């Protein structure tokens, strides 16, 4: 299967999506499965993984309902309160759903840069393995050393790094992002998503060459067996339409064998998230 490993849905309200600022006016509307389905089909993709954009149990429930109604949504990365003493109850509520494949917390928005090492967060993360759930790491470059410390505690937990940890593409900076990313990629239980790059560049003037240094680091650090393509739709539309954004990866991975390309384009996501064809 060819899988877009990272996209979002929402019913927009200003109260629910306060992170969508004035400069993001194009995102201030609903984005739903009928909007994404033709985009996937245009590139011959079989499905997607819907990822949380709000930190509410209601959104997790809604995304799973969407996945029930739309076969192309192969998996859901939802949100549960990993810091809650009631976490086990939340996981019991959602964990049996066949399309809940992982969870994510918007760590990049936490005021504490060491949030991932808090005792209650670590305690919550320990419960995921019992439910067969992965964890998506959403961070900025400054959080990479903390992510390394966290991952070192959980050698058996499957992790995936979202959006290359949002390097400073607009400024053309590789350091210290590169060295910190390579340290994280050295852990074999961590994969990387080739996603979210365009919104870290100049939204109006970016060129495909702007992303090449960052992609080369990802290819070298993770290898094609631990990478997966993702659009970050609809957030990506701030800087480019769906097809051109996906083509950044599609064009670059032609250097790899057909088997390696198939992995990046879906099979790695299928294995990591335990996705089924149905």
Secondary structure, 3 states (H helix, E strand, C coil): CCEEEEECCECCCCCCCCCCCHHHHHHCCCECHHHHHHHHHHCCCCEEEEECCCCCHHHHHHHHHHHHHCCCEEEEEECCCCCCCCHHHHHHHHCCCCCEEEEEECHHHCCCCCHHHCHHHHHHHCCHHHHCCEEEECCCHHHHHHHHHHHHHCCCCCEEEHHHHCCCCCCCCCCCHHHHHHHHHCCCCEEEEECCCHHHCCCCCCCCHHHHHHHHHHHHHHCHHHEEECCCECHHHHCCCHHHHHHHHHHHHHHCCHHHHHHHHHHHHHHHHCCCCC
